[in-house]
Amino acid sequence: MNDTHRQPPAGLVNLCKPVGASSAKYVYRLRPIFGIRKVGHAGTLDPFADGVLLGCVGKATKLVERLMSLPKHYRTTIRLGVTNQTYDTEQPFEPVPGAKPLSRGLIEDVLRGFLGEIEQVPPAFSAVKIKGVPSYRLAQRGEASVRKAKRVHIASLRILDYAWPVLGLEVHCGRGTYIRAIARDLGERLACGACCETLRRVAVGPFRIEDAVDINTAAPSVVEAALIPIAEVVRRIETCLL
């Protein structure tokens, strides 16, 4: 068959983004593998975080909005008794004066207040745009910004382990939820401060970390073989949302 009649690649690649990588730059590495510039992703992961990042190739970029609406599953390690401007490891942790060990029971009680539909203010260091400018740009320049609270849904928060000052959490939530904001607000309610030390996105809807491909270690042929056709992506989305 003449190559000129070959359809351009289209579909989704379930990627495992490593710590330290920019979501956009990591996904753009699909371009030379598939020989196509039209590549995007469904939901940014912060550089300090790792885990599932959905890379959309070709016509599958039209599915980004639907993919972003899928439920998310995270695991995070939160350090209590500290704070900083980013609420993660991008800046040094600053000890909070007077912070002292807290009981697991108290933390569980406070976490229950985060469940369901809640109002959450995005962190200053986030991609939320204020008059067309990303909030993190304003924060980097030291400019104050007023960020509107957004309604988000947190389905569950489960303590995986706890030994002061380190708290391991499992989070199931909906679109637009900032795990760093959960750490920030938890620290405020406990009056001890808190920042995320680690963050892993375990799943986005039916797309799990166990099935994800790491571009850094996988051969291009393996990445190509991991492309999920659009029809199958749509089927999985619809099944997940039933």
C-alpha positions in Angstrom: 0.0 0.0 0.0 1.2 3.5 -0.8 2.3 5.3 2.4 0.6 8.5 1.2 -2.7 6.9 1.9 -1.8 5.7 5.4 -4.0 7.3 8.1 -2.0 9.4 10.7 -1.8 7.7 14.1 -4.6 8.6 16.6 -5.2 7.3 20.1 -4.2 7.5 23.7 -0.9 6.4 25.4 -1.1 5.8 29.1 2.2 7.3 30.2 4.0 7.1 33.5 5.5 10.6 34.0 8.6 10.5 36.2 9.4 12.9 39.0 11.1 16.1 37.8 9.6 16.1 34.3 7.3 18.8 32.9 4.0 17.2 31.8 3.9 19.1 28.5 7.6 18.4 27.6 7.2 14.7 28.5 4.2 14.2 26.3 5.8 16.1 23.4 8.3 13.3 23.3 5.6 11.3 21.6 5.9 13.5 18.5 9.0 11.8 17.0 7.9 8.4 18.0 4.6 8.7 16.1 5.8 11.2 13.5 3.0 13.7 14.3 3.0 17.1 15.9 -0.6 17.0 17.1 0.0 15.7 20.7 -1.6 16.8 24.0 -2.3 15.6 27.5 -5.3 15.3 29.7 -4.4 16.8 33.1 -1.1 18.3 34.2 1.0 16.7 36.9 3.3 19.0 38.9 7.1 18.4 38.3 7.5 16.9 41.8 4.8 14.4 41.1 4.8 11.2 39.1 2.3 8.7 37.7 -0.4 8.4 35.1 -0.3 11.1 32.4 -2.7 10.5 29.4 -1.0 11.4 26.1 -3.4 12.1 23.3 -2.1 11.6 19.8 -3.7 13.0 16.6 -7.5 13.1 16.6 -7.6 11.8 20.1 -6.8 15.3 21.3 -10.5 16.0 20.9 -11.1 13.6 23.8 -9.1 15.7 26.3 -12.1 17.3 28.0 -13.8 14.0 28.5 -10.7 12.4 29.8 -10.1 15.3 32.3 -13.6 14.6 33.7 -12.7 11.1 34.7 -12.2 10.4 38.5 -8.6 10.5 39.8 -6.8 8.3 42.3 -3.7 9.6 44.1 -1.3 8.6 46.8 0.6 11.3 48.6 3.0 11.7 51.5 2.3 14.9 53.5 4.8 16.3 56.0 3.2 18.1 58.9 4.8 20.9 60.9 6.2 22.7 57.9 5.1 25.1 55.2 6.3 27.1 52.1 4.8 29.0 49.2 4.4 26.0 46.8 3.3 23.4 49.4 5.5 20.8 47.8 9.3 20.1 47.4 9.9 22.8 44.8 10.9 25.1 47.7 12.6 24.3 51.0 10.3 23.4 53.9 10.0 26.0 56.6 9.4 24.7 60.1 6.2 26.1 61.7 7.0 27.4 65.2 5.1 25.6 67.9 4.1 22.6 65.8 3.8 19.5 67.8 2.8 15.8 67.3 -1.0 15.3 66.8 -3.1 12.2 67.3 -4.2 10.1 64.3 -7.8 10.4 65.6 -7.7 14.2 65.4 -6.3 14.1 61.8 -9.0 11.6 60.8 -11.7 14.0 62.3 -10.3 16.9 60.3 -10.0 15.0 57.1 -13.7 14.1 57.2 -14.4 17.8 56.7 -12.8 17.6 53.2 -15.2 15.0 51.9 -17.9 15.5 49.3 -18.5 18.7 47.3 -16.2 21.4 48.8 -14.9 24.9 47.9 -11.1 24.8 47.2 -8.9 27.7 46.4 -6.1 26.8 44.0 -2.6 27.2 45.2 -0.8 30.5 44.2 1.8 28.3 42.3 -0.7 26.8 39.9 -1.7 27.1 36.2 -5.0 28.8 37.0 -5.1 32.0 34.9 -5.9 35.4 36.4 -6.7 37.9 33.7 -4.9 35.7 31.2 -1.8 35.3 33.3 -1.0 31.9 35.0 -1.1 32.3 38.7 2.4 30.8 39.1 3.9 33.6 37.0 2.4 36.2 39.3 3.6 34.2 42.3 7.2 34.0 40.9 7.2 37.8 40.5 6.0 38.2 44.1 2.7 39.7 42.9 -0.4 39.0 45.0 -3.3 37.3 43.2 -6.9 36.7 44.2 -7.8 33.2 43.2 -11.5 32.2 43.2 -12.5 29.1 45.1 -13.6 26.3 42.8 -16.1 23.6 43.6 -14.4 20.2 43.6 -15.5 16.7 44.7 -13.4 14.5 47.0 -14.9 11.0 47.2 -12.6 9.5 49.8 -9.5 10.3 51.9 -7.9 7.3 53.6 -4.8 7.4 55.9 -2.4 4.8 54.7 0.2 5.3 57.4 1.0 7.9 60.0 4.0 8.6 62.2 4.5 12.3 63.1 5.3 14.3 61.1 4.7 12.1 58.0 1.2 11.3 56.9 0.4 8.9 54.0 -2.9 9.5 52.2 -4.9 7.8 49.5 -7.2 10.3 47.7 -10.1 9.6 45.2 -11.3 12.9 43.7 -12.8 14.6 40.7 -11.6 17.1 38.2 -9.7 20.2 39.3 -8.8 19.0 42.8 -5.3 20.1 43.9 -3.7 17.7 46.3 -1.3 20.5 47.4 -4.3 22.5 48.4 -5.6 19.6 50.5 -2.2 19.6 52.3 -2.3 23.4 52.7 -5.8 23.4 54.1 -5.1 20.4 56.3 -2.1 22.2 57.8 -4.2 25.3 58.4 -7.0 23.4 60.1 -4.5 21.5 62.3 -2.6 24.8 63.0 0.7 23.1 62.3 1.3 23.6 58.5 1.7 20.9 55.9 3.3 20.3 52.5 3.3 17.4 50.0 6.5 15.4 50.0 5.5 13.0 47.3 2.6 12.7 45.0 1.7 9.8 42.6 -1.3 9.7 40.3 -2.3 6.0 40.5 -5.1 6.1 38.0 -7.3 8.3 35.8 -10.6 6.5 35.4 -9.8 3.1 34.0 -6.2 4.0 33.0 -3.9 2.7 35.8 -0.3 3.1 36.7 0.3 -0.7 36.3 -0.4 -0.4 32.6 1.5 2.9 32.0 4.6 3.2 29.8 7.7 5.2 30.7 9.2 6.8 27.7 12.6 7.0 29.4 12.9 3.2 29.6 10.6 1.8 26.9 11.7 1.3 23.4 9.9 3.4 20.8 8.3 0.2 19.4 6.8 -0.5 22.9 5.4 3.0 23.1 3.9 2.7 19.6 2.3 -0.7 20.6 0.8 1.0 23.7 -1.4 3.3 21.6 -5.0 2.7 22.4 -7.3 3.3 19.5 -9.9 6.1 19.8 -12.9 3.7 19.7 -11.5 1.7 22.6 -10.7 4.9 24.6 -14.3 6.1 24.2 -15.6 2.7 25.2 -13.5 2.8 28.4 -14.6 6.3 29.2 -18.3 5.4 28.8 -17.9 2.3 30.9 -16.1 4.2 33.7 -18.8 6.8 33.8 -21.8 4.4 33.9 
